[in-house]
Amino acid sequence: MLEIDAYVVSHLAIVEANAVVVSKDFLYYWLCRYDVIPHARNKAYPSLSLSDIKSFEIPVPPLDEQRRIVACIEELTERVDAARRLRAEAAEESCRHPGVGARGGVWAGGDKRVGSATPG
């Protein structure tokens, strides 16, 4: 996944995908979500041995299904990223125009109102 030459120090492990069985992207996303804490022997200093890692049972659907799952994850990730960019842009825009509401109304002492209320 690094796609660069790198060294691995003694407290790290490399997990490589067998491309005949599992897509590297599917394995990556699965490992990102897998909760390893239950496998840690010492909860105060959670760590895993190579034998612990080798004992993980990874559900492996057919490669076509893995590719579909990865494509879905990546599409949703792009949508979330786009929504975050829009929120950041909106927040930045609201900082440039303090007191203006999202629908064009002016808050706190302004003369333009978004809506009105009458006592019932």
C-alpha positions as CSV (number, residue, x, y, z in Angstrom):
1,M,0.0,0.0,0.0
2,L,2.9,2.4,0.6
3,E,4.1,1.9,-3.0
4,I,7.6,3.1,-2.0
5,D,10.6,1.3,-0.6
6,A,10.6,1.5,3.2
7,Y,12.1,-0.2,6.3
8,V,10.0,-1.9,8.9
9,V,11.3,-1.6,12.5
10,S,10.9,-4.4,15.0
11,H,7.6,-3.2,16.5
12,L,5.8,-3.2,13.1
13,A,4.5,-5.9,10.8
14,I,3.8,-5.9,7.1
15,V,0.5,-7.4,6.0
16,E,0.5,-8.3,2.3
17,A,-2.5,-9.4,0.3
18,N,-2.5,-12.6,-1.7
19,A,-3.8,-11.1,-4.9
20,V,-5.3,-14.4,-6.0
21,V,-7.6,-14.4,-3.0
22,V,-8.0,-10.8,-1.7
23,S,-7.8,-7.3,-3.2
24,K,-5.2,-5.1,-1.5
25,D,-7.7,-2.3,-1.3
26,F,-10.4,-4.6,0.3
27,L,-7.8,-5.8,2.8
28,Y,-6.8,-2.2,3.6
29,Y,-10.4,-1.1,4.3
30,W,-11.1,-4.2,6.3
31,L,-8.0,-3.7,8.4
32,C,-8.9,-0.1,9.0
33,R,-12.2,-1.1,10.6
34,Y,-11.1,-4.2,12.4
35,D,-11.0,-3.9,16.2
36,V,-7.7,-5.4,17.3
37,I,-8.1,-4.5,21.0
38,P,-9.9,-7.8,21.9
39,H,-6.8,-9.6,20.6
40,A,-4.3,-7.6,22.7
41,R,-3.0,-9.6,25.7
42,N,-2.3,-6.6,27.8
43,K,-5.1,-4.0,27.6
44,A,-3.0,-1.4,29.4
45,Y,-0.3,-1.7,26.7
46,P,-2.2,-3.0,23.7
47,S,0.1,-4.8,21.2
48,L,-0.2,-7.8,18.9
49,S,2.3,-10.5,18.1
50,L,2.7,-11.9,14.6
51,S,0.9,-15.0,15.7
52,D,-2.0,-12.9,16.9
53,I,-2.2,-11.1,13.5
54,K,-1.9,-14.4,11.6
55,S,-4.9,-15.7,13.6
56,F,-7.3,-13.0,12.3
57,E,-10.1,-14.5,10.3
58,I,-10.9,-12.2,7.4
59,P,-14.2,-12.7,5.6
60,V,-13.2,-12.9,2.0
61,P,-16.0,-12.6,-0.6
62,P,-15.3,-13.3,-4.3
63,L,-12.9,-10.8,-5.9
64,D,-15.7,-9.2,-8.0
65,E,-17.6,-8.5,-4.8
66,Q,-14.5,-7.1,-3.1
67,R,-14.0,-4.7,-6.0
68,R,-17.7,-3.7,-5.8
69,I,-17.4,-3.1,-2.0
70,V,-14.2,-1.1,-2.5
71,A,-15.8,1.0,-5.3
72,C,-18.8,1.7,-3.0
73,I,-16.5,2.7,-0.1
74,E,-14.5,5.0,-2.4
75,E,-17.6,6.6,-3.9
76,L,-19.0,7.3,-0.4
77,T,-15.6,8.6,0.8
78,E,-15.5,11.0,-2.1
79,R,-19.1,12.2,-1.3
80,V,-18.1,12.7,2.4
81,D,-15.0,14.6,1.4
82,A,-17.0,16.8,-1.0
83,A,-19.5,17.6,1.8
84,R,-16.7,18.4,4.2
85,R,-15.2,20.8,1.6
86,L,-18.6,22.5,1.1
87,R,-19.0,22.9,4.9
88,A,-15.5,24.4,5.2
89,E,-16.2,26.8,2.3
90,A,-19.6,27.7,3.9
91,A,-17.9,28.3,7.3
92,E,-15.2,30.4,5.6
93,E,-17.8,32.4,3.7
94,S,-19.8,33.0,7.0
95,C,-16.6,34.4,8.6
96,R,-16.3,36.9,5.7
97,H,-19.9,38.0,6.2
98,P,-20.6,37.9,10.0
99,G,-24.2,38.3,11.0
100,V,-25.7,37.0,7.7
101,G,-27.8,33.9,8.1
102,A,-27.7,30.9,5.8
103,R,-30.9,32.1,4.0
104,G,-29.8,35.6,3.6
105,G,-31.3,37.0,6.7
106,V,-29.4,39.4,9.0
107,W,-29.1,38.5,12.6
108,A,-28.9,40.5,15.8
109,G,-29.9,44.0,15.1
110,G,-30.1,43.9,11.4
111,D,-33.1,45.1,9.5
112,K,-33.7,42.0,7.2
113,R,-35.6,39.0,8.7
114,V,-35.8,35.5,7.5
115,G,-39.2,34.9,9.0
116,S,-41.5,36.3,11.6
117,A,-43.6,35.0,14.4
118,T,-46.8,36.3,15.8
119,P,-48.1,35.4,19.3
120,G,-50.8,32.8,19.2
